[in-house]
Amino acid sequence: MQPAGRGSRGLHQPHSLHIRRVPRGSCGGGTECGTHSLSPHRHDQTLRWTVLAFHVTHTSSELHTLHRNLLVNVVLQESTPGLVQWMYAPSSLSRIPAWKTRCWDLSGQTCGEKVRINACSCFTSTSAVYLYGEAARKESRRSLPAVRAGEYEALPEKLKKSEWAPDFGPATFVPSWGATVTGARKFLVAYNVNLLSTKEQAHRIALDIREQGRGKDQPGLLKKVQGMGWYLDEASLAQVSTNILDFELTPVHTVYEEICRFAKELSLPVVGSQIVGLIPLKAMLDCADFYMQKENLFIVEEEHKVRLVISKLGLDSLGPFVPKERIIEYMVDNTQENHLVSQPLQQFVRSVGARTAAPGGGSVSAAVAAMGAALGAMVGQMTYGKRQFESLDCTMRRLIPPFHQAMNDLLVMVDTDSSAFNSYMAALKMPKNSPDEVKRRDTAMQDGLKKAVGVPISLAERVNLLWPCLKELVLYGNVACKSDLQVAAKALETAVFGAYFNVIINLKDIRDESFKLAVSKRATTLLEKARECTAAVLDAADRRQ
């Protein structure tokens, strides 16, 4: 499921295409690869490339088309005068959820029984296709290395074995293509830790930490981690090279810390680390949270958390780590310019005042709520770190983050409300020339109204979570900022007030009576709580001198 505020046109979904360079067969020239990321990985004499592309997809047929186009646009040939010519054979094509997307259910569906590989003009044939990861139909094929065992060279014999019958396509070896592996998996983080050591020492540590360990009888320490040691000649150092298959199960910082621990036992210096390709923002923020807790650090800004991780892991040890070029969300979230929250204040106010139904009261309520939360964060910051309020530092460390997080969450809702209303308006414009069209339009309108009601309810619920913090902040915050807290309280109350009436006006057109009753009761409760808490905050503020 796509998080609110990241666009409304379907799933932002990265696709990882691994290409293996093999001795050239009879394939002709290729074209440039139009993707966001192309990163090399060396394994012995094989050069692998990871191509990561991003696309906003709508339907399963679009996913199929995207995959076909990705394959068509892969660089198929490298010709170097005086050297052996090579052909690039697609090794695996993965669907990876960039955010909370259940994409693996689509993988087998969109692959289709007749996936046609039209990679270059010299051949047009049907390829053997295997499913792996979450899309695998057999447990033995969940692991990509298991499916890819033997590589291109072993494929002709492999295709003759019944246990390796393809999931789709014929069991026919195509020399100019090989076979295709496609599936769905969590985002793989390619992560290397630098050591001033030998290749053998690095590999020894890799055997200790990787899940496979030294074999079935000697499993390694970390789940969902692959690893090996190698020597990087160009940097004059060794690396423990890992693939973190599930960074939520085994976070990046856990891999780093364990390698550091084993290196210390061997008296080996660790000199930074390296992310190969891209990394999800959550993986970075999880690292930041670990070091903040470990060292009792107080950081609220996302930018500062990312900077902390770069420093702690030494991610810039072999080259600059530029967050906008390496963190996946920063690369693909390029639609912000169309968001209301990205507009200058003057433009946003004018868009509210324009002769259009949206943005309207819902977006304004979200903006006012965000400002109320921001004022709470400001008062906390104006209290924290000052010598005269030093005794309150621990309290402010606890109170500031909820306001800061709410501010960011509520800003997103400025666009969410407008998008929800637009879905209802789109339903109004649906054709109604036949009974079926009338029925579809009516269903879409009812769904749109329920969605439009759900957003302000969520807004009011999010705002009301702040009252305990605001009640405490008004008692201990910098008294010179008392008026700011009074404005914050009224802003938050106004936001809930606006949310309430946005719910009520849309409920009247919803025919589901049980839904209407439950939502109306919930909205009334939220408004009453906001009014009660506002009065308590203002009363406490009045008593402070």
N, C-alpha and C positions, 0 to 999 in steps of 0.2 A: 504494500500500500504506500502510495506516495505521500510524504509529509505535506501538510498544508503550506501553501505559499510557494511551492516550487513549480508552479505552472499547472495548467489544467488540461493538458493535451495528452494524457496517457502516461506511460511509464518511462521515466528517464532510465535507460538500462544500458550499462556498458557491455561490450562483447569482446572477449579476449580470444585472439586468434594466434595460436602458436604455429610457427613455420619452421620446419627443419630443412637445412641445406643438405642435399644428397647429390651424388654424382649425376651429372646432367644426362638426361635421356634424349628425347626427340622433341622437346618443347621449344616453342618460339619465344619471341620477346614479350615483355609485359609492360605494365604502366605503373605510374607512381601510386603509392598507397595513400589514400586520403583519409587518414585517421588522426587521432589526437596524440597517440603515444606509440613509439616503435623502439623497443629496447632490446639489446643483444644479451644473450646469456651463453657462456661457453661451457661445454661439458666435453672434456677430452677433445676429440677431433671434430665434434659436431657443433655447428653454430646454430643456435636457436634464436628466433626473434619472437617477441611478444608484441602483437599489434592490438592496441586497445582502442576501440571505437565507441562513440556514444551516439545514441539516437533516441528520439522521442517516438515511441511506438504506440500504435492504436489497436491493431488487430493481429491475429496470428499470421495472416497472409503477409502483412508488412514485415513481421519478424523473418519470415521465409525469404522475402525479397531482400531484406537487409543482409542476411547471411550470404545469399547468392552474390550480391554486389560486392560484399567484402572480399569474397573469394576471387571474384573476377579482378579486383583491383590490387590484389597482392602482387608484390614484385616477384616474378616467377624465375628470373634468370639473372645471374651475375656473370659478366664476361670480363675477364682480366687477361690482357695480352701476356702470353708466355706462361700462364698458369692453367691448371685444369679448370674447365668450366663446370659450374654447378647448377642444379635446379632446386628451387625452393618448393618443397612438398608440404602442403598443409598438414599439421600434426593434430591439432585439436582446436575446436571452436566452441567457446563457452559462453553461456548467458550468466551474468553475475548481477545480483541485485545491488544497485548502488545505494539504495536505502532499504526500507522494509518492504521488499517486493517479493511476493510468492511467484517467482518466475519459472520454477522448475516444472510446474504442471504444464506450462506451455511448450516445453522443450521437445518432448516426443511428438506432441501434436503438430508443431510447426515444421518438424523435420520432414514428415511425409514419406510415403513409400517410394516416391520417385523424385528424390532430390537430384536435380540435374546439375552437374558441374561443367560450366562453360568457362573454364579458366583461361583458355587462349584459343586462338583460331585454328590451331593444328589438331585439336581433338574436341569432340563433343560426345561424352559418354556418361553412363550412369555409374556412380561410384558406390563402393561398399561404405555403409555408414554405421558407426557404433555409437551407442548412447552410454554416457558415464555420469558419475556424480549422482545428484538427486534425481536425474532423469533415467538412470540405469534401470533396465528391466530385469537384470540378474545381479545378485549380490556380488558375484565375482568380478563384475565390471564397474563397480562403484569407484575403484581407484584408477586414476588415469595411467600411472605407471604400469599397472597390470594389463590394461588394454593395449598400451603402447609397447609392451615387452617385445624385444626382438627388432623393433624399429622397422624401417622401410625394407631392409634387406631380408627379413624373415617373413614378410607379408605374403609372398606367393605360396609358401607352404602352410602358413597359418590359415589362409582362406580355404584350404582343402579340408581342414578339421571341422567336424560337426559342432564341437563346443565353441568354435569361433565363427559360427555363421553370423553374418551381419544382422543388425536389428532392422536395417532397411537396405534395399538395393541388392544386387546379385553378389554372390561370392566370387567375383571376377577381379583378377589383378589388372590394374590399369597402370602400366609402367610410368606414364607421364603424369600420373596423379597419386597413385597409391590408394589410401583410404582416408576417410574423414571421421574424426571423433568429435561428437558434439554433445553437449550436456548442460547442466546447470550446477553451479556450486557457489559457495560463499566466496567473497573476495579473497584471493590469494595474495598475501603480502610477501614479496621477495625481499629478504632482509639478510644482509651480510654483516658480520662483526669482524673488525680488523685486529690482527694480532701481529706483533713483532716476533715471529716464530717460524718454524719450518712448516711445510705442507703437512707432514706426518703428525706434528703436534696439533695442528688445527683439526685434522681429520679425527684424531683421537677424541677431542672434545665433541666434535660433531656426532660421533658414535655414542657418546655418553648422553647427549641431550635429545637426539632425534627419537621419535616414537619407535621406529624399527629397531633401534639399538644396534647390537651386534648379531642379531638373529632372534629366532623365536624363544630361545632359552635365556637371552640377555636383552630384554626390552629396554628402551631408553626412558628418559625422565619425562619428556614433554609430549603430551597428546597432540595429535594433528600437526606435527612438525616433521618435516623432512630435512635432512642436512648432510653435508659433506665438507671436507676441508680441501682447499686448493691454495696455490700460490699465485699472487697477482704480480707478474713481472714488472708491469709498467709502474706500479706503486711501491715495489720492493717490500712487500709484506704479504702475510698469509691471511686467509679469511675462513671463518666458519660460515659457509653459505647455507642459508636456510630458506625453505618455503613454509610459511605459516599458513596452514590450510583453513584454520578457524581462529581468527585473532580475538574473538570473544571468549573462546575456551582457553586458549593460550595467548595472552597478550604479548605485544612486541617487547614491552619492558621486562616481562618474565624471561623471554628468550635471552635478552641482553644481560640481565642480572645473573642468570644461571651460567652463561658462558663466562662472565667475569669471575664467578665463583670458582669454576673449574680451572680457569686460567691462573687464578691466584694460587691454587694448589700446586700448579706446575711452575710457578714463578715466571709467568709469561705476561708481558705488558699488553693491555688492551688499549688501542689508539683510535677510538671512534668506531663508527659503524656506517652503514650505507643502505638506503632504500633503493631498490632497483625498480624503476617504473613509478607507479602511482600507489598511493595509500589512502584509505578512507579517513575522513576527518575524525570519526569516532575512535579509530585506533590511536590517533594522535592525542585526543582528549583523554582517553583512558590512561595513556602514559603520563600525561600531565597530572591527572588525579592521583596516580600512584606516588609520584615524587612530591606532590603537594602534601599528601598525608604523611609520607615517610619523613619529610623534613619540616613539617608544620609550617608550610608556606601559605600565604594568602594571596591568591590571584583570581581575579574575576573576568578579566578581558580575554576573549578567545585568542586574540593575536598574541598576547603575552604567554598564554598556555602553550601555544605552538612554539614560540621562541624558547620556552623552557625545555621542551622536549628535544628540540634541535641541539641545544647546549648539553643536556644530560646524556643523550645518546651519541653525541658527536657526529650528527648526520651530515655536517658540512666538512668532514675530515678529508674527503677525496674530491670535493668539488662543492660549489654552492648548492644549498638546498633552498630553492625558491618555492615557498608555499603555494603561490598562485599557479605554479607549473607542476607541482607534485602531489597536491592534495585533491582528490577526485572531485569533491563538491565545489571547490573553488574553480575548477576547470570547466565543469559542465553547467554550472548555474549562471548561464549567460543571458537569462531572460529578465534579470532584475531591472533592467532599464525600462521595462514595460510595467513594473509594479508601482502601485500607488505610493508605497513607502519609499521608493527610490526617487520620487519627485521632490523638487524643492518645496518648501512649505507654501510659498506663494502660489505655485502651480497646483498643489493639492487643494488648497482652499478654493481656488478658482474652479477646479474640476468638480468640487462639491456644489458650487454655486451655478454650475452650468445647467442647461436645459436637458438633463438626462436623469434617468431614475437611479443610476448608480454612478459613482459612490453616493451613498445617502447616510441616513442616521446610523446604520449598523457600522459602517466604516468609521464614521466620526466617533461613535462610542468606543470602538477599539483604539483609535488614536488617543482619545482622552484618557482611556485606561492606561495605555502605555506611558503617557506623560505622568499620570499619578504614580505609577510604579517607579518611573525615572526620578521623580522628586524624592521618593523614599530612599532610593539608592544614593542620591546626591547628599541627603542629610546624613546618611551613614558615613559616606566618604568624608564629609566635612567634620565629622566627629572622630573618625579613625586616624591614628597616626599623629595626633597632636599631643604634645606633652601634658597639657592641662587636662586632657581626657584619657591619659594613658591607662588608667585603671579600667576603662571601658573598652579597650582594644579587643579583648576576647568576645565581649558582647557584640561589638560591631562586626567582627569577623563572622559571627553567626547570623546576624541580621541582614547584612548587605547582599549576600548571594541570592536569597529568594527574590528580592526586589529586582536585581539585575537580570535574573533568568526570566522573571515575569515580564519585564520590559521587552525583552527579545521575543518572547512568545506572543505577547499582545500586539506587537508590531506586525507580525505575520498575519494576525487576524484582520488587520485593515484590508488586506487583499482577499482573505478567505471569505469575508462577508460579501464583498462585491462579486466574487466568482460564484458564490452560492445563488445570489439573486439572478445573475446572468443565466444560470442553468434553467431557472424558472422562465425567464424571458424567452429563452431559446425554445422551450416547450410550447409557449404560446404561439410561436411562429410555425409550428409543425403543420403539415397539410391535414385537412379534414374533409377530403372529397369522397371518402367511403366509410362504411361502418368500422372497418379495421383501423383505418387511419384515425378516426375519431377516438377509438378506444386507446390506441397507442398514445395519442396526444394527451388524453385525459390522464392516463397512467403516469406519463412523464411530468405532467403538471403537478399531480399529487406528490410524486417523488421530489420534484423541485421545491415544493412548498415545505415538505418535511425537512429537506436539506437546509432550506433558508431559515427554518425555525431552530435547527440544531446548532447552527453557528452562534447565535446570540446566547443560547443556553450555555454553551461551552465557555463563552466569554464571561458571563456572569459567574460561573463556577470557578473559573481561573482567577478572577478578581477577588472573590470571597476567600480564597486561600491566603490572601495577604493580610487580612485583618489582625490575626494574632501578632504578626511581626510589626505591623504599624502601631498597635496598642503598646507594644514594648518600646518601640523606637521613640514614641512621643514622650515616654517617661525618662529616657536616658540620652536622647539625641541632643546635639548642640542646641542650646536654648535660643541662640541667635537665629536659628533656622526654624523657629516655631511656626512662623507664617507659612513656610514651605510645606510643613506637615499638614497644616490646616487645609491648604489648597490640595494637597495630595488626597486627603480624606474625601473632600467634596468631589474631586475628579473621579475617584474610584466609585463613589456613590452614583455620580452622574452616568458613568459607564454602565452600571448595573440597571439604572433607571432606563437608559436608552435601550439596553438589551431586552428588558422586560416588555416595553411597548413594541419593539420589533417582533417579538414572539406573538404578542396578542393580536397584532394586525394581520399576521399571516395565518393564525390558527382558525380564523373565521371561515376561511375557504377550504379547510381540510375536512373531509367527510368521515375520517376514522375517529369516532367519538371517544373510544378508549384512549387513543393517542392524545387527542385534544385535552381530555381531562387530566391525564398524567402530566403532560407538559405544562398546562396552565397552573396546576398545583405546584409544580417544581419552580416555575418562574416566580410565582407569588412568594414562595418561601425564600428564594434567593434575594428578592427585593427587600423583604422585611428584615432579613439579616443584614443587608448592606446599610439600611437606614439605622438600625439599632447600633451597629458597630461604628458608623460615622458619628453618631451622637456621643458615643463613649470616647472616641478619639478627640473630638472637639472639646468635650468636657475636661479631659485630662490636660489638653493643651492650655485651656483657660486657667487652670490651676498652677501652671508653671510660670515662674517669674524670671 
